Amino acid sequence: MASPTPLLGTDLIDCAKANAKQGIETAAHLCGYGKDISNFKQQLKQACDRIGVKIHELSDLITDQELVKEAGGIEIAPDTASEL
């Protein structure tokens, strides 16, 4: 569901990251910026700069782990927190 008002700060980063795979137009809309892509990009860059994260484009928010899961890779992890 799209935000009724433009998100800012970490809320904007979280929303953009969650929707990055769907493309910048969809992410901007869902983060409350409608079709104002340039303002969305500017606000996202400022929000990331404030927390020390450098991005050049929306796809920079997609982590390597997400890409591996999407490509069908396997995740190796212990069965429980106390059992390796």
mmCIF file as gemmi writes it, N, C-alpha and C atoms, coordinates in Angstrom:
data_model
loop_
_atom_site.group_PDB
_atom_site.id
_atom_site.type_symbol
_atom_site.label_atom_id
_atom_site.label_alt_id
_atom_site.label_comp_id
_atom_site.label_asym_id
_atom_site.label_entity_id
_atom_site.label_seq_id
_atom_site.pdbx_PDB_ins_code
_atom_site.Cartn_x
_atom_site.Cartn_y
_atom_site.Cartn_z
_atom_site.occupancy
_atom_site.B_iso_or_equiv
_atom_site.pdbx_formal_charge
_atom_site.auth_seq_id
_atom_site.auth_asym_id
_atom_site.pdbx_PDB_model_num
ATOM 1 N N . MET Axp A 1 ? 0.841 -1.17 0 1 0 ? 1 A 1
ATOM 2 C CA . MET Axp A 1 ? 0 0 0 1 0 ? 1 A 1
ATOM 3 C C . MET Axp A 1 ? 0.887 1.235 0 1 0 ? 1 A 1
ATOM 4 N N . ALA Axp A 2 ? 0.566 2.202 -0.811 1 0 ? 2 A 1
ATOM 5 C CA . ALA Axp A 2 ? 1.351 3.426 -0.942 1 0 ? 2 A 1
ATOM 6 C C . ALA Axp A 2 ? 1.156 4.329 0.273 1 0 ? 2 A 1
ATOM 7 N N . SER Axp A 3 ? 2.225 4.978 0.658 1 0 ? 3 A 1
ATOM 8 C CA . SER Axp A 3 ? 2.154 5.919 1.771 1 0 ? 3 A 1
ATOM 9 C C . SER Axp A 3 ? 1.349 7.143 1.334 1 0 ? 3 A 1
ATOM 10 N N . PRO Axp A 4 ? 0.472 7.665 2.197 1 0 ? 4 A 1
ATOM 11 C CA . PRO Axp A 4 ? -0.323 8.839 1.835 1 0 ? 4 A 1
ATOM 12 C C . PRO Axp A 4 ? 0.508 10.124 1.784 1 0 ? 4 A 1
ATOM 13 N N . THR Axp A 5 ? 1.649 10.138 2.475 1 0 ? 5 A 1
ATOM 14 C CA . THR Axp A 5 ? 2.547 11.295 2.446 1 0 ? 5 A 1
ATOM 15 C C . THR Axp A 5 ? 3.955 10.801 2.139 1 0 ? 5 A 1
ATOM 16 N N . PRO Axp A 6 ? 4.789 11.645 1.55 1 0 ? 6 A 1
ATOM 17 C CA . PRO Axp A 6 ? 6.159 11.227 1.245 1 0 ? 6 A 1
ATOM 18 C C . PRO Axp A 6 ? 6.93 10.847 2.507 1 0 ? 6 A 1
ATOM 19 N N . LEU Axp A 7 ? 7.525 9.674 2.47 1 0 ? 7 A 1
ATOM 20 C CA . LEU Axp A 7 ? 8.328 9.21 3.596 1 0 ? 7 A 1
ATOM 21 C C . LEU Axp A 7 ? 9.675 9.908 3.603 1 0 ? 7 A 1
ATOM 22 N N . LEU Axp A 8 ? 10.28 9.98 4.772 1 0 ? 8 A 1
ATOM 23 C CA . LEU Axp A 8 ? 11.59 10.612 4.934 1 0 ? 8 A 1
ATOM 24 C C . LEU Axp A 8 ? 12.457 9.747 5.839 1 0 ? 8 A 1
ATOM 25 N N . GLY Axp A 9 ? 13.747 10.006 5.835 1 0 ? 9 A 1
ATOM 26 C CA . GLY Axp A 9 ? 14.673 9.343 6.749 1 0 ? 9 A 1
ATOM 27 C C . GLY Axp A 9 ? 14.72 7.839 6.576 1 0 ? 9 A 1
ATOM 28 N N . THR Axp A 10 ? 14.843 7.148 7.712 1 0 ? 10 A 1
ATOM 29 C CA . THR Axp A 10 ? 14.967 5.692 7.656 1 0 ? 10 A 1
ATOM 30 C C . THR Axp A 10 ? 13.688 5.019 7.165 1 0 ? 10 A 1
ATOM 31 N N . ASP Axp A 11 ? 12.535 5.65 7.362 1 0 ? 11 A 1
ATOM 32 C CA . ASP Axp A 11 ? 11.294 5.086 6.813 1 0 ? 11 A 1
ATOM 33 C C . ASP Axp A 11 ? 11.36 5.051 5.287 1 0 ? 11 A 1
ATOM 34 N N . LEU Axp A 12 ? 11.897 6.1 4.692 1 0 ? 12 A 1
ATOM 35 C CA . LEU Axp A 12 ? 12.048 6.156 3.24 1 0 ? 12 A 1
ATOM 36 C C . LEU Axp A 12 ? 13.035 5.091 2.771 1 0 ? 12 A 1
ATOM 37 N N . ILE Axp A 13 ? 14.148 4.962 3.467 1 0 ? 13 A 1
ATOM 38 C CA . ILE Axp A 13 ? 15.155 3.964 3.086 1 0 ? 13 A 1
ATOM 39 C C . ILE Axp A 13 ? 14.563 2.561 3.164 1 0 ? 13 A 1
ATOM 40 N N . ASP Axp A 14 ? 13.85 2.257 4.244 1 0 ? 14 A 1
ATOM 41 C CA . ASP Axp A 14 ? 13.248 0.933 4.41 1 0 ? 14 A 1
ATOM 42 C C . ASP Axp A 14 ? 12.248 0.632 3.296 1 0 ? 14 A 1
ATOM 43 N N . CYS Axp A 15 ? 11.41 1.607 2.991 1 0 ? 15 A 1
ATOM 44 C CA . CYS Axp A 15 ? 10.401 1.426 1.948 1 0 ? 15 A 1
ATOM 45 C C . CYS Axp A 15 ? 11.069 1.254 0.577 1 0 ? 15 A 1
ATOM 46 N N . ALA Axp A 16 ? 12.054 2.089 0.292 1 0 ? 16 A 1
ATOM 47 C CA . ALA Axp A 16 ? 12.754 2.016 -0.997 1 0 ? 16 A 1
ATOM 48 C C . ALA Axp A 16 ? 13.467 0.68 -1.145 1 0 ? 16 A 1
ATOM 49 N N . LYS Axp A 17 ? 14.115 0.227 -0.085 1 0 ? 17 A 1
ATOM 50 C CA . LYS Axp A 17 ? 14.826 -1.052 -0.119 1 0 ? 17 A 1
ATOM 51 C C . LYS Axp A 17 ? 13.85 -2.204 -0.351 1 0 ? 17 A 1
ATOM 52 N N . ALA Axp A 18 ? 12.719 -2.159 0.332 1 0 ? 18 A 1
ATOM 53 C CA . ALA Axp A 18 ? 11.726 -3.227 0.203 1 0 ? 18 A 1
ATOM 54 C C . ALA Axp A 18 ? 11.136 -3.301 -1.204 1 0 ? 18 A 1
ATOM 55 N N . ASN Axp A 19 ? 11.14 -2.176 -1.918 1 0 ? 19 A 1
ATOM 56 C CA . ASN Axp A 19 ? 10.511 -2.135 -3.244 1 0 ? 19 A 1
ATOM 57 C C . ASN Axp A 19 ? 11.502 -1.917 -4.38 1 0 ? 19 A 1
ATOM 58 N N . ALA Axp A 20 ? 12.786 -1.971 -4.097 1 0 ? 20 A 1
ATOM 59 C CA . ALA Axp A 20 ? 13.814 -1.677 -5.096 1 0 ? 20 A 1
ATOM 60 C C . ALA Axp A 20 ? 13.743 -2.61 -6.3 1 0 ? 20 A 1
ATOM 61 N N . LYS Axp A 21 ? 13.441 -3.885 -6.081 1 0 ? 21 A 1
ATOM 62 C CA . LYS Axp A 21 ? 13.395 -4.852 -7.183 1 0 ? 21 A 1
ATOM 63 C C . LYS Axp A 21 ? 12.274 -4.545 -8.169 1 0 ? 21 A 1
ATOM 64 N N . GLN Axp A 22 ? 11.267 -3.812 -7.729 1 0 ? 22 A 1
ATOM 65 C CA . GLN Axp A 22 ? 10.126 -3.504 -8.591 1 0 ? 22 A 1
ATOM 66 C C . GLN Axp A 22 ? 10.377 -2.297 -9.492 1 0 ? 22 A 1
ATOM 67 N N . GLY Axp A 23 ? 11.493 -1.608 -9.288 1 0 ? 23 A 1
ATOM 68 C CA . GLY Axp A 23 ? 11.822 -0.461 -10.126 1 0 ? 23 A 1
ATOM 69 C C . GLY Axp A 23 ? 11.574 0.855 -9.421 1 0 ? 23 A 1
ATOM 70 N N . ILE Axp A 24 ? 12.2 1.894 -9.963 1 0 ? 24 A 1
ATOM 71 C CA . ILE Axp A 24 ? 12.161 3.198 -9.308 1 0 ? 24 A 1
ATOM 72 C C . ILE Axp A 24 ? 10.78 3.838 -9.335 1 0 ? 24 A 1
ATOM 73 N N . GLU Axp A 25 ? 10.021 3.634 -10.413 1 0 ? 25 A 1
ATOM 74 C CA . GLU Axp A 25 ? 8.685 4.23 -10.488 1 0 ? 25 A 1
ATOM 75 C C . GLU Axp A 25 ? 7.77 3.661 -9.408 1 0 ? 25 A 1
ATOM 76 N N . THR Axp A 26 ? 7.801 2.335 -9.257 1 0 ? 26 A 1
ATOM 77 C CA . THR Axp A 26 ? 6.975 1.684 -8.244 1 0 ? 26 A 1
ATOM 78 C C . THR Axp A 26 ? 7.423 2.073 -6.842 1 0 ? 26 A 1
ATOM 79 N N . ALA Axp A 27 ? 8.739 2.067 -6.615 1 0 ? 27 A 1
ATOM 80 C CA . ALA Axp A 27 ? 9.267 2.431 -5.295 1 0 ? 27 A 1
ATOM 81 C C . ALA Axp A 27 ? 8.876 3.862 -4.934 1 0 ? 27 A 1
ATOM 82 N N . ALA Axp A 28 ? 9.011 4.785 -5.877 1 0 ? 28 A 1
ATOM 83 C CA . ALA Axp A 28 ? 8.652 6.185 -5.619 1 0 ? 28 A 1
ATOM 84 C C . ALA Axp A 28 ? 7.169 6.295 -5.269 1 0 ? 28 A 1
ATOM 85 N N . HIS Axp A 29 ? 6.333 5.607 -6.009 1 0 ? 29 A 1
ATOM 86 C CA . HIS Axp A 29 ? 4.887 5.642 -5.745 1 0 ? 29 A 1
ATOM 87 C C . HIS Axp A 29 ? 4.567 5.099 -4.356 1 0 ? 29 A 1
ATOM 88 N N . LEU Axp A 30 ? 5.126 3.924 -4.022 1 0 ? 30 A 1
ATOM 89 C CA . LEU Axp A 30 ? 4.822 3.29 -2.748 1 0 ? 30 A 1
ATOM 90 C C . LEU Axp A 30 ? 5.399 4.055 -1.559 1 0 ? 30 A 1
ATOM 91 N N . CYS Axp A 31 ? 6.448 4.823 -1.792 1 0 ? 31 A 1
ATOM 92 C CA . CYS Axp A 31 ? 7.058 5.623 -0.72 1 0 ? 31 A 1
ATOM 93 C C . CYS Axp A 31 ? 6.39 6.989 -0.579 1 0 ? 31 A 1
ATOM 94 N N . GLY Axp A 32 ? 5.334 7.232 -1.36 1 0 ? 32 A 1
ATOM 95 C CA . GLY Axp A 32 ? 4.553 8.46 -1.209 1 0 ? 32 A 1
ATOM 96 C C . GLY Axp A 32 ? 4.934 9.596 -2.124 1 0 ? 32 A 1
ATOM 97 N N . TYR Axp A 33 ? 5.766 9.341 -3.137 1 0 ? 33 A 1
ATOM 98 C CA . TYR Axp A 33 ? 6.221 10.411 -4.027 1 0 ? 33 A 1
ATOM 99 C C . TYR Axp A 33 ? 5.489 10.434 -5.366 1 0 ? 33 A 1
ATOM 100 N N . GLY Axp A 34 ? 4.563 9.527 -5.547 1 0 ? 34 A 1
ATOM 101 C CA . GLY Axp A 34 ? 3.791 9.506 -6.795 1 0 ? 34 A 1
ATOM 102 C C . GLY Axp A 34 ? 4.691 9.381 -8.004 1 0 ? 34 A 1
ATOM 103 N N . LYS Axp A 35 ? 4.569 10.32 -8.931 1 0 ? 35 A 1
ATOM 104 C CA . LYS Axp A 35 ? 5.377 10.305 -10.147 1 0 ? 35 A 1
ATOM 105 C C . LYS Axp A 35 ? 6.579 11.245 -10.06 1 0 ? 35 A 1
ATOM 106 N N . ASP Axp A 36 ? 6.809 11.815 -8.891 1 0 ? 36 A 1
ATOM 107 C CA . ASP Axp A 36 ? 7.924 12.753 -8.691 1 0 ? 36 A 1
ATOM 108 C C . ASP Axp A 36 ? 9.222 11.981 -8.413 1 0 ? 36 A 1
ATOM 109 N N . ILE Axp A 37 ? 9.742 11.354 -9.457 1 0 ? 37 A 1
ATOM 110 C CA . ILE Axp A 37 ? 10.922 10.506 -9.347 1 0 ? 37 A 1
ATOM 111 C C . ILE Axp A 37 ? 12.153 11.306 -8.903 1 0 ? 37 A 1
ATOM 112 N N . SER Axp A 38 ? 12.333 12.495 -9.428 1 0 ? 38 A 1
ATOM 113 C CA . SER Axp A 38 ? 13.528 13.267 -9.092 1 0 ? 38 A 1
ATOM 114 C C . SER Axp A 38 ? 13.553 13.648 -7.612 1 0 ? 38 A 1
ATOM 115 N N . ASN Axp A 39 ? 12.419 14.034 -7.041 1 0 ? 39 A 1
ATOM 116 C CA . ASN Axp A 39 ? 12.357 14.351 -5.62 1 0 ? 39 A 1
ATOM 117 C C . ASN Axp A 39 ? 12.579 13.098 -4.78 1 0 ? 39 A 1
ATOM 118 N N . PHE Axp A 40 ? 12.022 11.983 -5.22 1 0 ? 40 A 1
ATOM 119 C CA . PHE Axp A 40 ? 12.22 10.707 -4.535 1 0 ? 40 A 1
ATOM 120 C C . PHE Axp A 40 ? 13.707 10.367 -4.473 1 0 ? 40 A 1
ATOM 121 N N . LYS Axp A 41 ? 14.397 10.455 -5.614 1 0 ? 41 A 1
ATOM 122 C CA . LYS Axp A 41 ? 15.822 10.143 -5.653 1 0 ? 41 A 1
ATOM 123 C C . LYS Axp A 41 ? 16.621 11.09 -4.764 1 0 ? 41 A 1
ATOM 124 N N . GLN Axp A 42 ? 16.286 12.362 -4.798 1 0 ? 42 A 1
ATOM 125 C CA . GLN Axp A 42 ? 16.993 13.355 -3.996 1 0 ? 42 A 1
ATOM 126 C C . GLN Axp A 42 ? 16.8 13.084 -2.497 1 0 ? 42 A 1
ATOM 127 N N . GLN Axp A 43 ? 15.561 12.847 -2.085 1 0 ? 43 A 1
ATOM 128 C CA . GLN Axp A 43 ? 15.278 12.585 -0.673 1 0 ? 43 A 1
ATOM 129 C C . GLN Axp A 43 ? 15.914 11.276 -0.201 1 0 ? 43 A 1
ATOM 130 N N . LEU Axp A 44 ? 15.908 10.271 -1.069 1 0 ? 44 A 1
ATOM 131 C CA . LEU Axp A 44 ? 16.52 8.993 -0.724 1 0 ? 44 A 1
ATOM 132 C C . LEU Axp A 44 ? 18.026 9.142 -0.555 1 0 ? 44 A 1
ATOM 133 N N . LYS Axp A 45 ? 18.658 9.87 -1.458 1 0 ? 45 A 1
ATOM 134 C CA . LYS Axp A 45 ? 20.102 10.087 -1.36 1 0 ? 45 A 1
ATOM 135 C C . LYS Axp A 45 ? 20.439 10.849 -0.086 1 0 ? 45 A 1
ATOM 136 N N . GLN Axp A 46 ? 19.66 11.874 0.242 1 0 ? 46 A 1
ATOM 137 C CA . GLN Axp A 46 ? 19.898 12.643 1.466 1 0 ? 46 A 1
ATOM 138 C C . GLN Axp A 46 ? 19.716 11.766 2.705 1 0 ? 46 A 1
ATOM 139 N N . ALA Axp A 47 ? 18.684 10.947 2.708 1 0 ? 47 A 1
ATOM 140 C CA . ALA Axp A 47 ? 18.44 10.066 3.854 1 0 ? 47 A 1
ATOM 141 C C . ALA Axp A 47 ? 19.591 9.079 4.029 1 0 ? 47 A 1
ATOM 142 N N . CYS Axp A 48 ? 20.076 8.537 2.928 1 0 ? 48 A 1
ATOM 143 C CA . CYS Axp A 48 ? 21.195 7.595 2.994 1 0 ? 48 A 1
ATOM 144 C C . CYS Axp A 48 ? 22.475 8.298 3.444 1 0 ? 48 A 1
ATOM 145 N N . ASP Axp A 49 ? 22.712 9.498 2.946 1 0 ? 49 A 1
ATOM 146 C CA . ASP Axp A 49 ? 23.892 10.268 3.354 1 0 ? 49 A 1
ATOM 147 C C . ASP Axp A 49 ? 23.891 10.513 4.858 1 0 ? 49 A 1
ATOM 148 N N . ARG Axp A 50 ? 22.714 10.791 5.422 1 0 ? 50 A 1
ATOM 149 C CA . ARG Axp A 50 ? 22.607 11.07 6.852 1 0 ? 50 A 1
ATOM 150 C C . ARG Axp A 50 ? 23.007 9.884 7.718 1 0 ? 50 A 1
ATOM 151 N N . ILE Axp A 51 ? 22.809 8.667 7.213 1 0 ? 51 A 1
ATOM 152 C CA . ILE Axp A 51 ? 23.185 7.497 8.003 1 0 ? 51 A 1
ATOM 153 C C . ILE Axp A 51 ? 24.503 6.883 7.524 1 0 ? 51 A 1
ATOM 154 N N . GLY Axp A 52 ? 25.164 7.547 6.601 1 0 ? 52 A 1
ATOM 155 C CA . GLY Axp A 52 ? 26.478 7.098 6.153 1 0 ? 52 A 1
ATOM 156 C C . GLY Axp A 52 ? 26.469 6.024 5.089 1 0 ? 52 A 1
ATOM 157 N N . VAL Axp A 53 ? 25.376 5.9 4.367 1 0 ? 53 A 1
ATOM 158 C CA . VAL Axp A 53 ? 25.275 4.917 3.287 1 0 ? 53 A 1
ATOM 159 C C . VAL Axp A 53 ? 25.355 5.657 1.961 1 0 ? 53 A 1
ATOM 160 N N . LYS Axp A 54 ? 26.281 5.252 1.124 1 0 ? 54 A 1
ATOM 161 C CA . LYS Axp A 54 ? 26.45 5.894 -0.179 1 0 ? 54 A 1
ATOM 162 C C . LYS Axp A 54 ? 25.746 5.07 -1.252 1 0 ? 54 A 1
ATOM 163 N N . ILE Axp A 55 ? 24.823 5.711 -1.959 1 0 ? 55 A 1
ATOM 164 C CA . ILE Axp A 55 ? 24.142 5.038 -3.069 1 0 ? 55 A 1
ATOM 165 C C . ILE Axp A 55 ? 24.245 5.912 -4.312 1 0 ? 55 A 1
ATOM 166 N N . HIS Axp A 56 ? 24.253 5.254 -5.454 1 0 ? 56 A 1
ATOM 167 C CA . HIS Axp A 56 ? 24.257 5.963 -6.727 1 0 ? 56 A 1
ATOM 168 C C . HIS Axp A 56 ? 22.934 5.777 -7.454 1 0 ? 56 A 1
ATOM 169 N N . GLU Axp A 57 ? 22.305 4.641 -7.181 1 0 ? 57 A 1
ATOM 170 C CA . GLU Axp A 57 ? 21.004 4.346 -7.771 1 0 ? 57 A 1
ATOM 171 C C . GLU Axp A 57 ? 20.232 3.419 -6.846 1 0 ? 57 A 1
ATOM 172 N N . LEU Axp A 58 ? 18.962 3.279 -7.1 1 0 ? 58 A 1
ATOM 173 C CA . LEU Axp A 58 ? 18.077 2.495 -6.235 1 0 ? 58 A 1
ATOM 174 C C . LEU Axp A 58 ? 18.56 1.057 -6.077 1 0 ? 58 A 1
ATOM 175 N N . SER Axp A 59 ? 19.091 0.477 -7.116 1 0 ? 59 A 1
ATOM 176 C CA . SER Axp A 59 ? 19.521 -0.924 -7.049 1 0 ? 59 A 1
ATOM 177 C C . SER Axp A 59 ? 20.671 -1.142 -6.073 1 0 ? 59 A 1
ATOM 178 N N . ASP Axp A 60 ? 21.351 -0.081 -5.655 1 0 ? 60 A 1
ATOM 179 C CA . ASP Axp A 60 ? 22.412 -0.211 -4.655 1 0 ? 60 A 1
ATOM 180 C C . ASP Axp A 60 ? 21.853 -0.682 -3.314 1 0 ? 60 A 1
ATOM 181 N N . LEU Axp A 61 ? 20.552 -0.545 -3.098 1 0 ? 61 A 1
ATOM 182 C CA . LEU Axp A 61 ? 19.928 -0.973 -1.846 1 0 ? 61 A 1
ATOM 183 C C . LEU Axp A 61 ? 19.635 -2.468 -1.818 1 0 ? 61 A 1
ATOM 184 N N . ILE Axp A 62 ? 19.754 -3.14 -2.961 1 0 ? 62 A 1
ATOM 185 C CA . ILE Axp A 62 ? 19.514 -4.578 -3.023 1 0 ? 62 A 1
ATOM 186 C C . ILE Axp A 62 ? 20.801 -5.278 -2.601 1 0 ? 62 A 1
ATOM 187 N N . THR Axp A 63 ? 20.723 -6.075 -1.533 1 0 ? 63 A 1
ATOM 188 C CA . THR Axp A 63 ? 21.921 -6.728 -1.005 1 0 ? 63 A 1
ATOM 189 C C . THR Axp A 63 ? 22.28 -7.971 -1.813 1 0 ? 63 A 1
ATOM 190 N N . ASP Axp A 64 ? 23.536 -8.387 -1.675 1 0 ? 64 A 1
ATOM 191 C CA . ASP Axp A 64 ? 23.998 -9.592 -2.35 1 0 ? 64 A 1
ATOM 192 C C . ASP Axp A 64 ? 23.213 -10.819 -1.888 1 0 ? 64 A 1
ATOM 193 N N . GLN Axp A 65 ? 22.851 -10.861 -0.612 1 0 ? 65 A 1
ATOM 194 C CA . GLN Axp A 65 ? 22.08 -11.995 -0.092 1 0 ? 65 A 1
ATOM 195 C C . GLN Axp A 65 ? 20.731 -12.105 -0.789 1 0 ? 65 A 1
ATOM 196 N N . GLU Axp A 66 ? 20.086 -10.961 -1.04 1 0 ? 66 A 1
ATOM 197 C CA . GLU Axp A 66 ? 18.798 -10.988 -1.729 1 0 ? 66 A 1
ATOM 198 C C . GLU Axp A 66 ? 18.963 -11.493 -3.157 1 0 ? 66 A 1
ATOM 199 N N . LEU Axp A 67 ? 20.056 -11.106 -3.807 1 0 ? 67 A 1
ATOM 200 C CA . LEU Axp A 67 ? 20.301 -11.552 -5.177 1 0 ? 67 A 1
ATOM 201 C C . LEU Axp A 67 ? 20.552 -13.056 -5.239 1 0 ? 67 A 1
ATOM 202 N N . VAL Axp A 68 ? 21.286 -13.586 -4.265 1 0 ? 68 A 1
ATOM 203 C CA . VAL Axp A 68 ? 21.556 -15.023 -4.23 1 0 ? 68 A 1
ATOM 204 C C . VAL Axp A 68 ? 20.265 -15.802 -4.007 1 0 ? 68 A 1
ATOM 205 N N . LYS Axp A 69 ? 19.432 -15.333 -3.081 1 0 ? 69 A 1
ATOM 206 C CA . LYS Axp A 69 ? 18.163 -16.015 -2.836 1 0 ? 69 A 1
ATOM 207 C C . LYS Axp A 69 ? 17.293 -16.011 -4.083 1 0 ? 69 A 1
ATOM 208 N N . GLU Axp A 70 ? 17.272 -14.885 -4.791 1 0 ? 70 A 1
ATOM 209 C CA . GLU Axp A 70 ? 16.446 -14.773 -5.997 1 0 ? 70 A 1
ATOM 210 C C . GLU Axp A 70 ? 16.965 -15.678 -7.106 1 0 ? 70 A 1
ATOM 211 N N . ALA Axp A 71 ? 18.291 -15.838 -7.173 1 0 ? 71 A 1
ATOM 212 C CA . ALA Axp A 71 ? 18.889 -16.654 -8.221 1 0 ? 71 A 1
ATOM 213 C C . ALA Axp A 71 ? 18.78 -18.143 -7.918 1 0 ? 71 A 1
ATOM 214 N N . GLY Axp A 72 ? 18.321 -18.482 -6.727 1 0 ? 72 A 1
ATOM 215 C CA . GLY Axp A 72 ? 18.144 -19.894 -6.407 1 0 ? 72 A 1
ATOM 216 C C . GLY Axp A 72 ? 19.327 -20.484 -5.672 1 0 ? 72 A 1
ATOM 217 N N . GLY Axp A 73 ? 20.159 -19.658 -5.092 1 0 ? 73 A 1
ATOM 218 C CA . GLY Axp A 73 ? 21.274 -20.147 -4.3 1 0 ? 73 A 1
ATOM 219 C C . GLY Axp A 73 ? 20.785 -20.778 -3.016 1 0 ? 73 A 1
ATOM 220 N N . ILE Axp A 74 ? 21.716 -21.356 -2.298 1 0 ? 74 A 1
ATOM 221 C CA . ILE Axp A 74 ? 21.342 -21.97 -1.034 1 0 ? 74 A 1
ATOM 222 C C . ILE Axp A 74 ? 21.916 -21.145 0.113 1 0 ? 74 A 1
ATOM 223 N N . GLU Axp A 75 ? 21.235 -21.198 1.223 1 0 ? 75 A 1
ATOM 224 C CA . GLU Axp A 75 ? 21.69 -20.504 2.418 1 0 ? 75 A 1
ATOM 225 C C . GLU Axp A 75 ? 22.152 -21.555 3.407 1 0 ? 75 A 1
ATOM 226 N N . ILE Axp A 76 ? 23.378 -21.391 3.902 1 0 ? 76 A 1
ATOM 227 C CA . ILE Axp A 76 ? 23.928 -22.334 4.866 1 0 ? 76 A 1
ATOM 228 C C . ILE Axp A 76 ? 23.913 -21.663 6.228 1 0 ? 76 A 1
ATOM 229 N N . ALA Axp A 77 ? 23.218 -22.271 7.161 1 0 ? 77 A 1
ATOM 230 C CA . ALA Axp A 77 ? 23.087 -21.709 8.501 1 0 ? 77 A 1
ATOM 231 C C . ALA Axp A 77 ? 22.863 -22.846 9.483 1 0 ? 77 A 1
ATOM 232 N N . PRO Axp A 78 ? 23.2 -22.61 10.763 1 0 ? 78 A 1
ATOM 233 C CA . PRO Axp A 78 ? 22.949 -23.64 11.768 1 0 ? 78 A 1
ATOM 234 C C . PRO Axp A 78 ? 21.45 -23.869 11.97 1 0 ? 78 A 1
ATOM 235 N N . ASP Axp A 79 ? 21.123 -25.068 12.464 1 0 ? 79 A 1
ATOM 236 C CA . ASP Axp A 79 ? 19.725 -25.404 12.73 1 0 ? 79 A 1
ATOM 237 C C . ASP Axp A 79 ? 19.146 -24.534 13.844 1 0 ? 79 A 1
ATOM 238 N N . THR Axp A 80 ? 19.973 -24.282 14.849 1 0 ? 80 A 1
ATOM 239 C CA . THR Axp A 80 ? 19.542 -23.423 15.966 1 0 ? 80 A 1
ATOM 240 C C . THR Axp A 80 ? 20.684 -22.471 16.3 1 0 ? 80 A 1
ATOM 241 N N . ALA Axp A 81 ? 20.397 -21.491 17.142 1 0 ? 81 A 1
ATOM 242 C CA . ALA Axp A 81 ? 21.424 -20.523 17.53 1 0 ? 81 A 1
ATOM 243 C C . ALA Axp A 81 ? 22.535 -21.16 18.342 1 0 ? 81 A 1
ATOM 244 N N . SER Axp A 82 ? 22.253 -22.258 19.031 1 0 ? 82 A 1
ATOM 245 C CA . SER Axp A 82 ? 23.264 -22.899 19.87 1 0 ? 82 A 1
ATOM 246 C C . SER Axp A 82 ? 23.929 -24.099 19.212 1 0 ? 82 A 1
ATOM 247 N N . GLU Axp A 83 ? 23.472 -24.486 18.038 1 0 ? 83 A 1
ATOM 248 C CA . GLU Axp A 83 ? 23.998 -25.652 17.366 1 0 ? 83 A 1
ATOM 249 C C . GLU Axp A 83 ? 24.627 -25.289 16.021 1 0 ? 83 A 1
ATOM 250 N N . LEU Axp A 84 ? 25.921 -25.504 15.916 1 0 ? 84 A 1
ATOM 251 C CA . LEU Axp A 84 ? 26.609 -25.205 14.661 1 0 ? 84 A 1
ATOM 252 C C . LEU Axp A 84 ? 26.725 -26.481 13.898 1 0 ? 84 A 1
